Amino acid sequence: MKRSKVISQLLIFIGIVIVVNMISENLFVRLDFTADKRYTLSDATKNILADLDDVVTVTAYFTKDLPPQLQKSRQDFEDLLIEYENRSNENVVYEFINPNESEAEEQQAQQKGISPVMVNVTEKDQVKQMRAYLGAVLQMGEKTEIIPMIQPGSGMEYSLTTAIKKISVVDKPKVAFLQGHGEPSPNASVQVLQQLSVLYDVEPYTITDTADIPTYYKTMAIVNPTDTFPQGDFAKLDKYLRTGGSIYLAYSNLQTDLQSQYLSSLPDIGIMGWLAEKGITMNNQYVIDANCGAVTVRQQSGMFIMNRQIEFPYFPILSKFSEHPVARGLEGVIMPFVSSISFLPKDSAVHIEPLAFSSENSGVVNTPVFIDIQKEWSQSDFNAPSQVVAIAAEGPLSGTANSKMVVIANGAFAVNGEGQQQQQVNQDNVNLASNAIDWLSDDTGLIELRTKGITSRPLEQIDDTKRNLYKYGNVALPILLMIGIALYRRQRFVRKRQSWIQGNY
């Protein structure tokens, strides 16, 4: 081939590469095969970025020489920021600062709310500890939001998007937590409050005789009431529904006395009759489930007292959910001492949809009943599968105006408590409550992002026969496979050797 032809073909090839690269800047395809789609931006994030009308500056404080597992988090965060910058038409700008370079940089990071964490680093076969920074500060105008520590995986997108939403929203809609009937204060649900504060102003509200419930409240949340409701309060709630308001109700109609291990029904504080008018019934039955949490029991073992974990069917772990937006992305919700819900709308225009179910291996226990923690449960106890424990209702629930309700048959499933009694709540419990209020208050899209990610993948419950088959099969099959391969290779060698002896080369 002539030299001129080689040069011309090389120039054509270079030109094609340049053109393809220019086109791929705007037209590109990326395949994300991860189960939680962690490398694909959610629609909620895209919508929030598209609505930005001012520049968001992200200052990421990351230590430079991090261990490999943390270095990946830094690279993932930088890749995410690049995509945010592109999707927002450059309304998201960022810079990375290494606080470990100087004492002044460290002080600046700490003053802005980014605290170091101690991580182990292996150098020359020695384990040392280093101060690592993995946080970010977002600023938009005069508003500032801090992410003290960047969570790896899909949680990274949620942290960044919610922080941007917090500083970009102008007028937050209001959500009320009803008070005056023994309900805990909103601060007792601190994890739910943290999630809701991204989009809403959450306020306590007490019904009075002189005023109607303000219509500017997007949702009225009624969480774990214990005192009787005056009839006038239900009239106010119905009037609020007639104006298109929404109600979130988390209520326990069963009484649990763990001291005496006695389970019974609570006297109606008015809510049961009010729900019955809308075709919703909370049954006087405890849901039990073979897919359940455990309790710690102290047992005598010789001279010692040992703590033992015992599965407790009164603590169902819900993993079966409908396709409703409220339940989207949920994987495992713990519902201790929950009752079942049945429904039959009195108005055909009202649509009621189950949200969460017990497993196929569940049942119900009528009240009253004594708890026997040591009880040996059998398959016959779990004879009522797929019990409904949460529902969503939509339509003319009071009058003719369309309104919404979410009813969950457990009042304290997402309550942390207050003071010394405060404790961490399972994350999907919090997500269920937040998703419900989001949907009732007009779906903002954060439901999809909040539950994005794989957080729970429990092993399938199998019987002892299958378990032993898998157990011994994993040991025996590789051995049998190797023996089979060896016998096959020996047989093939014998046949070849016989051919060589007979002169068939």
ROTI-356567 format. One line per field, with one value per residue (C-alpha): residue in one letter; z, x, y. Coordinates in steps of 0.2 Angstrom, whole numbers, plus 2048, in hexadecimal, padded with zeros to 3 digits. Each point is the difference from the previous one (the first is absolute). Example, Ala and Ser with C-alpha at 12.3 -4.5 7.8 and 13.67 -1.06 7.14 Angstrom:
2
code	[a | s]
w	[827 | 7FD]
u	[83E | 806]
v	[7EA | 811]
END
This chain:
505
code	[m | k | r | s | k | v | i | s | q | l | l | i | f | i | g | i | v | i | v | v | n | m | i | s | e | n | l | f | v | r | l | d | f | t | a | d | k | r | y | t | l | s | d | a | t | k | n | i | l | a | d | l | d | d | v | v | t | v | t | a | y | f | t | k | d | l | p | p | q | l | q | k | s | r | q | d | f | e | d | l | l | i | e | y | e | n | r | s | n | e | n | v | v | y | e | f | i | n | p | n | e | s | e | a | e | e | q | q | a | q | q | k | g | i | s | p | v | m | v | n | v | t | e | k | d | q | v | k | q | m | r | a | y | l | g | a | v | l | q | m | g | e | k | t | e | i | i | p | m | i | q | p | g | s | g | m | e | y | s | l | t | t | a | i | k | k | i | s | v | v | d | k | p | k | v | a | f | l | q | g | h | g | e | p | s | p | n | a | s | v | q | v | l | q | q | l | s | v | l | y | d | v | e | p | y | t | i | t | d | t | a | d | i | p | t | y | y | k | t | m | a | i | v | n | p | t | d | t | f | p | q | g | d | f | a | k | l | d | k | y | l | r | t | g | g | s | i | y | l | a | y | s | n | l | q | t | d | l | q | s | q | y | l | s | s | l | p | d | i | g | i | m | g | w | l | a | e | k | g | i | t | m | n | n | q | y | v | i | d | a | n | c | g | a | v | t | v | r | q | q | s | g | m | f | i | m | n | r | q | i | e | f | p | y | f | p | i | l | s | k | f | s | e | h | p | v | a | r | g | l | e | g | v | i | m | p | f | v | s | s | i | s | f | l | p | k | d | s | a | v | h | i | e | p | l | a | f | s | s | e | n | s | g | v | v | n | t | p | v | f | i | d | i | q | k | e | w | s | q | s | d | f | n | a | p | s | q | v | v | a | i | a | a | e | g | p | l | s | g | t | a | n | s | k | m | v | v | i | a | n | g | a | f | a | v | n | g | e | g | q | q | q | q | q | v | n | q | d | n | v | n | l | a | s | n | a | i | d | w | l | s | d | d | t | g | l | i | e | l | r | t | k | g | i | t | s | r | p | l | e | q | i | d | d | t | k | r | n | l | y | k | y | g | n | v | a | l | p | i | l | l | m | i | g | i | a | l | y | r | r | q | r | f | v | r | k | r | q | s | w | i | q | g | n | y]
w	[800 | 7FB | 80E | 7FA | 802 | 811 | 806 | 7F8 | 808 | 811 | 7FF | 7FB | 80F | 80C | 7F9 | 803 | 812 | 803 | 7F9 | 80A | 810 | 7FC | 7FD | 810 | 80B | 7FD | 7FB | 80B | 808 | 810 | 806 | 813 | 805 | 813 | 809 | 809 | 7F0 | 80A | 7F0 | 7F9 | 806 | 805 | 7F8 | 811 | 7FF | 7ED | 804 | 80F | 7F5 | 7F2 | 80B | 807 | 7FD | 809 | 801 | 80E | 805 | 807 | 80A | 804 | 80E | 7FC | 806 | 7F1 | 805 | 806 | 802 | 7F0 | 806 | 805 | 7F0 | 7F6 | 80A | 7FB | 7EE | 800 | 807 | 7F4 | 7F1 | 808 | 801 | 7ED | 7FC | 80B | 7F7 | 7EF | 804 | 808 | 7F2 | 80B | 80E | 80B | 802 | 80B | 807 | 80A | 80F | 80A | 812 | 805 | 7F6 | 80E | 811 | 7FA | 7F3 | 80E | 80B | 7F1 | 7FD | 812 | 802 | 7F1 | 809 | 7F8 | 80D | 7FD | 803 | 805 | 7F3 | 800 | 7F3 | 7FD | 7FC | 7FF | 809 | 80E | 804 | 803 | 803 | 7F6 | 801 | 7F1 | 7F9 | 7F5 | 801 | 7F5 | 802 | 7F4 | 7FE | 7F6 | 803 | 813 | 803 | 806 | 802 | 807 | 7FC | 80F | 7F8 | 7EE | 801 | 7F2 | 7F4 | 7FB | 811 | 7F8 | 7F4 | 80D | 80B | 7F2 | 7F8 | 811 | 805 | 7EF | 802 | 812 | 7FB | 7EF | 806 | 804 | 809 | 808 | 802 | 811 | 809 | 811 | 80D | 80A | 813 | 80F | 800 | 808 | 7F0 | 802 | 7FA | 7EE | 808 | 806 | 7EE | 7FD | 7F1 | 7F7 | 804 | 7F8 | 7F0 | 7FF | 804 | 7EF | 7F8 | 80E | 80F | 80D | 80E | 80F | 7FF | 80D | 7FA | 809 | 801 | 7F8 | 7F0 | 7F2 | 7FB | 7F5 | 7EE | 7FD | 809 | 7F2 | 80C | 811 | 809 | 80E | 808 | 80F | 809 | 811 | 806 | 7FB | 7F2 | 803 | 7F2 | 7FB | 7FB | 7F4 | 7F8 | 7FE | 7F8 | 7F4 | 7FB | 7FD | 7F4 | 7F7 | 7FC | 7F7 | 80F | 804 | 810 | 805 | 80F | 809 | 80E | 80B | 805 | 80A | 811 | 804 | 812 | 800 | 813 | 802 | 7EE | 7FD | 7EF | 7FF | 7F6 | 804 | 804 | 7F1 | 801 | 7F2 | 7F2 | 7FC | 7FE | 7F5 | 7F5 | 7FF | 7F8 | 7F2 | 7FE | 809 | 80E | 80C | 806 | 812 | 7FA | 802 | 7F0 | 803 | 7F3 | 7FE | 7F7 | 810 | 80C | 80F | 813 | 80C | 80E | 810 | 803 | 80E | 7F9 | 80E | 80B | 7F3 | 7FA | 7ED | 7F4 | 7F2 | 7F0 | 7FD | 7F0 | 805 | 7F4 | 808 | 7F8 | 7ED | 7F4 | 7F1 | 7EF | 7F5 | 7F9 | 7F3 | 7F1 | 807 | 801 | 813 | 800 | 7F2 | 804 | 811 | 805 | 812 | 80D | 812 | 807 | 812 | 807 | 7F1 | 7FC | 7EF | 7F6 | 7F5 | 7F5 | 7F6 | 7F9 | 803 | 7F1 | 7EF | 7FC | 80E | 7FB | 80E | 7FD | 80B | 803 | 80B | 803 | 80C | 7F8 | 7F8 | 810 | 80D | 80A | 80D | 813 | 807 | 810 | 80F | 800 | 80B | 7F8 | 802 | 7FA | 801 | 7F6 | 7F2 | 7F1 | 7F3 | 7EE | 805 | 80A | 7EF | 7F7 | 7FB | 7F3 | 7F9 | 80D | 7FC | 80D | 7F6 | 7F3 | 7F5 | 7FC | 7F3 | 7FB | 808 | 812 | 807 | 7F5 | 7EE | 7FF | 7FC | 80F | 805 | 810 | 805 | 80F | 808 | 80E | 80B | 809 | 805 | 7F2 | 7FB | 811 | 807 | 811 | 80A | 80D | 808 | 7F7 | 7EE | 7F5 | 7EE | 7F4 | 7F2 | 7F0 | 7F6 | 80E | 7FE | 7ED | 801 | 80B | 7F5 | 7F0 | 806 | 805 | 7F0 | 7F6 | 80A | 7FE | 7ED | 7FA | 7FF | 7F8 | 80F | 804 | 7F2 | 805 | 813 | 7FE | 7F2 | 804 | 806 | 813 | 804 | 7F7 | 80D | 7FC | 7FB | 80D | 7FC | 809 | 808 | 7F1 | 7F3 | 80C | 802 | 7ED | 7FD | 80E | 7FB | 7EE | 801 | 807 | 7F6 | 7EE | 7FE | 805 | 7F4 | 7F2 | 802 | 801 | 7F0 | 7F7 | 805 | 7FA | 7F0 | 7FD | 805 | 7F4 | 7F2 | 803 | 800 | 7EF | 7F9 | 806 | 7F8 | 7F0 | 801 | 804 | 7F0 | 7F6 | 7FE | 802]
u	[800 | 807 | 805 | 7F4 | 7F1 | 806 | 800 | 7EF | 7F8 | 808 | 7F9 | 7EF | 801 | 805 | 7F2 | 7F3 | 806 | 7FF | 7EE | 7FA | 807 | 7F8 | 7EF | 802 | 801 | 7EE | 7FA | 806 | 7F9 | 805 | 7FB | 7FD | 7FF | 800 | 7F1 | 7FD | 804 | 80D | 808 | 7F0 | 7F8 | 7EE | 7F2 | 7FF | 812 | 7FE | 7F0 | 809 | 80F | 7F6 | 7F6 | 80F | 800 | 810 | 812 | 803 | 812 | 806 | 810 | 806 | 80C | 809 | 810 | 80B | 809 | 7F2 | 800 | 7FA | 7EE | 7FE | 809 | 7F2 | 7F3 | 80A | 800 | 7EE | 7FB | 80B | 7F8 | 7EF | 804 | 805 | 7EF | 7F7 | 80A | 7FB | 7EE | 7FD | 807 | 80F | 7F5 | 80A | 813 | 80C | 812 | 80A | 80A | 80C | 7FF | 80F | 80C | 801 | 7F9 | 7F7 | 7F6 | 7FC | 7F9 | 7F6 | 7F8 | 7FC | 7F9 | 7F4 | 7FA | 80B | 807 | 80E | 7FE | 80E | 804 | 80D | 80E | 80D | 811 | 80F | 7F7 | 7FB | 7EE | 7FF | 7F2 | 7FD | 7F4 | 7F5 | 7F3 | 7F2 | 7F3 | 7F9 | 7F8 | 7F3 | 7FC | 7F3 | 800 | 7FE | 7FB | 80C | 7FD | 80D | 803 | 80B | 805 | 7FD | 7F8 | 806 | 7F4 | 7EE | 7FF | 80D | 7F3 | 7F2 | 80B | 806 | 7EF | 7F7 | 80D | 7FD | 7EE | 801 | 809 | 7F7 | 7EE | 7F8 | 7F0 | 7FE | 7EE | 7FB | 7FC | 7F7 | 803 | 7EF | 802 | 7F4 | 7FB | 80F | 80B | 813 | 807 | 807 | 812 | 7FC | 801 | 811 | 805 | 7EF | 802 | 811 | 7FA | 7F0 | 80A | 808 | 7EF | 7F4 | 7FF | 7F9 | 7F6 | 7F6 | 7EE | 7F1 | 7EE | 7F6 | 7ED | 802 | 809 | 800 | 810 | 80A | 7FF | 813 | 805 | 803 | 7FE | 7FA | 80B | 7F7 | 80E | 7FC | 7F2 | 7FB | 7F2 | 7EE | 7FC | 7F1 | 7F3 | 803 | 812 | 7FA | 7F4 | 80F | 80A | 7F2 | 7FE | 813 | 7FD | 7F2 | 80C | 80C | 80B | 80A | 801 | 80E | 7FB | 80B | 7F6 | 801 | 7EF | 808 | 808 | 810 | 805 | 812 | 801 | 7F2 | 802 | 7ED | 7F9 | 7EF | 7F5 | 800 | 7F0 | 7FB | 806 | 7F4 | 80C | 7F9 | 7EE | 806 | 80A | 7F1 | 7F6 | 80D | 7FF | 811 | 801 | 80E | 7FE | 802 | 80D | 813 | 809 | 80E | 80D | 80D | 80A | 803 | 80D | 807 | 800 | 80E | 7FC | 80B | 801 | 809 | 80E | 809 | 807 | 7FF | 7F2 | 800 | 7F8 | 7F7 | 7F8 | 7EE | 7F6 | 7F0 | 7F1 | 7F8 | 80E | 7FC | 80D | 7F6 | 808 | 7F0 | 7FA | 7F4 | 806 | 7F8 | 80C | 800 | 807 | 80C | 812 | 7FC | 808 | 7FE | 7F4 | 800 | 7EE | 800 | 7EF | 7F6 | 7EE | 7F8 | 7F5 | 7F1 | 7F6 | 7F1 | 7FD | 7EE | 802 | 805 | 809 | 80C | 80F | 809 | 811 | 80A | 812 | 808 | 7FD | 806 | 809 | 7F8 | 805 | 7F6 | 7F0 | 7F6 | 7FD | 7F0 | 800 | 801 | 80F | 810 | 811 | 80A | 812 | 806 | 7F1 | 805 | 7F7 | 7FA | 7FA | 7EE | 802 | 803 | 7F0 | 7FB | 80C | 802 | 7F8 | 7FE | 807 | 801 | 7F4 | 7FE | 7EF | 7FC | 7F0 | 7F1 | 804 | 7F5 | 7F4 | 803 | 812 | 80E | 80C | 80C | 804 | 80E | 7FB | 80E | 7FB | 80E | 802 | 813 | 808 | 80A | 801 | 811 | 7FA | 807 | 80D | 808 | 7F3 | 805 | 807 | 804 | 7F2 | 802 | 803 | 7F2 | 7F4 | 805 | 7FF | 7EE | 7FA | 809 | 7FA | 7EE | 801 | 809 | 7F2 | 7F2 | 808 | 802 | 80E | 810 | 80A | 80C | 7F6 | 80A | 810 | 7FE | 7FE | 80C | 80D | 801 | 800 | 7F9 | 802 | 7FB | 802 | 7F1 | 7F8 | 802 | 7FC | 80E | 7FF | 805 | 80C | 80A | 7FF | 808 | 80C | 807 | 7FE | 80C | 80D | 7FD | 7FD | 811 | 808 | 7F5 | 803 | 813 | 7FF | 7F5 | 80C | 80F | 7F7 | 7FC | 812 | 806 | 7F4 | 805 | 813 | 7FD | 7F7 | 80E | 80D | 7F7 | 800 | 813 | 803 | 7F6 | 80A | 7F2 | 80A]
v	[800 | 811 | 80C | 80D | 7F4 | 7FA | 813 | 804 | 7F0 | 805 | 812 | 7F9 | 7F4 | 80E | 80B | 7F3 | 7FE | 813 | 801 | 7F0 | 808 | 811 | 7F7 | 7F5 | 810 | 803 | 7EF | 7F2 | 7F0 | 7F9 | 7EE | 7FE | 7EE | 803 | 7FA | 811 | 80A | 80A | 807 | 806 | 811 | 7FE | 80B | 809 | 806 | 805 | 80A | 809 | 804 | 806 | 80C | 809 | 813 | 804 | 7F8 | 7F3 | 800 | 7EF | 800 | 7EF | 7FD | 7F0 | 7F9 | 7FC | 7F0 | 7F6 | 7ED | 7F7 | 7FD | 812 | 807 | 7F8 | 80A | 810 | 7FB | 7FB | 811 | 809 | 7F6 | 805 | 812 | 800 | 7F9 | 80C | 80E | 7FA | 7FD | 811 | 80A | 804 | 807 | 7F4 | 804 | 7F7 | 800 | 7F3 | 806 | 7F5 | 806 | 7F5 | 80C | 80C | 804 | 80F | 7F6 | 7F3 | 80E | 807 | 7F0 | 7FD | 812 | 7FC | 7F0 | 7F2 | 7F6 | 7F3 | 7ED | 7F5 | 7F2 | 7F2 | 801 | 7F2 | 806 | 7F5 | 7F2 | 80C | 806 | 812 | 80C | 810 | 80E | 7FF | 80D | 7FA | 80E | 80E | 812 | 806 | 812 | 80A | 812 | 802 | 7EF | 7F2 | 7ED | 7F4 | 7EE | 7FB | 7EF | 7FA | 7EF | 7F4 | 7F7 | 806 | 80A | 80C | 806 | 802 | 80B | 80B | 802 | 804 | 80C | 80A | 7FF | 807 | 810 | 802 | 7FF | 811 | 7FE | 7EF | 7F9 | 7FC | 7EF | 7FF | 7F3 | 800 | 802 | 800 | 7ED | 7F8 | 801 | 802 | 810 | 801 | 800 | 7EE | 7FB | 808 | 7F5 | 803 | 812 | 801 | 7F9 | 80B | 810 | 7FF | 805 | 805 | 80B | 7F4 | 808 | 7F9 | 804 | 7FF | 801 | 80D | 804 | 811 | 7FC | 7F4 | 7F7 | 80B | 7FB | 805 | 7F0 | 7F4 | 7F1 | 7FD | 7F2 | 7F7 | 7F5 | 7F4 | 809 | 7F8 | 80C | 801 | 80C | 80C | 7FE | 812 | 7FB | 7F3 | 80D | 80C | 7F2 | 7FC | 812 | 800 | 7F1 | 809 | 80E | 7F4 | 7FD | 7F0 | 7F6 | 7F4 | 7F4 | 7F4 | 7F9 | 7F0 | 7F9 | 7F2 | 801 | 7F8 | 7FE | 7F8 | 800 | 7F4 | 7F9 | 803 | 806 | 807 | 80D | 812 | 809 | 80A | 812 | 805 | 7FC | 7EE | 807 | 80F | 7F4 | 7F4 | 80E | 800 | 7ED | 7FD | 7F3 | 7FC | 7EF | 7FA | 7F3 | 800 | 7FC | 7F2 | 7FC | 7F3 | 80E | 809 | 809 | 7F9 | 804 | 7FD | 7F4 | 7FD | 7ED | 7F6 | 7F5 | 7F7 | 80D | 80D | 80B | 802 | 80B | 7F7 | 807 | 7F8 | 804 | 809 | 7FF | 80F | 80A | 7FE | 806 | 805 | 7FD | 7FF | 811 | 806 | 80A | 810 | 80F | 800 | 7EF | 802 | 7F9 | 7FA | 7F0 | 7FC | 809 | 7FA | 801 | 7FA | 7FB | 806 | 7FC | 7FC | 80C | 7FC | 80C | 801 | 812 | 807 | 80B | 7F8 | 810 | 7FC | 7F6 | 7F6 | 7F7 | 7F5 | 806 | 7F3 | 7EE | 7F2 | 7F2 | 7F0 | 7F7 | 80B | 7FF | 809 | 7FE | 806 | 80B | 7FE | 7F5 | 7FD | 800 | 7F1 | 804 | 7EE | 7FA | 7F3 | 807 | 7F4 | 802 | 7FF | 810 | 80A | 7FC | 811 | 807 | 812 | 80A | 812 | 80C | 810 | 808 | 810 | 807 | 80D | 808 | 809 | 7FA | 80E | 809 | 801 | 807 | 7F4 | 7FE | 7F3 | 7F5 | 7F4 | 7F5 | 7F5 | 7F4 | 804 | 811 | 7FF | 7F7 | 810 | 809 | 802 | 806 | 80E | 803 | 7F0 | 7F5 | 806 | 7F2 | 7FD | 7FA | 7F4 | 80B | 7F8 | 804 | 812 | 7FF | 7FA | 80E | 80D | 7F9 | 800 | 812 | 804 | 7F8 | 808 | 811 | 7FF | 7F4 | 80A | 7F2 | 7FD | 7F0 | 7F7 | 807 | 7FD | 7ED | 7FF | 7F2 | 7EF | 800 | 7EE | 7F0 | 7F3 | 7ED | 7F7 | 7F5 | 7EE | 7F0 | 7F4 | 7F4 | 80D | 808 | 7F0 | 7FC | 811 | 7FE | 7EF | 803 | 80F | 7F4 | 7F0 | 808 | 808 | 7EF | 7F6 | 80C | 7FF | 7ED | 800 | 80B | 7F5 | 7F0 | 808 | 806 | 7EF | 7F7 | 80C | 7FD | 7ED | 801 | 80A | 7F4 | 7F2 | 809 | 803 | 7EE | 7FB | 80D | 80D | 810]
END
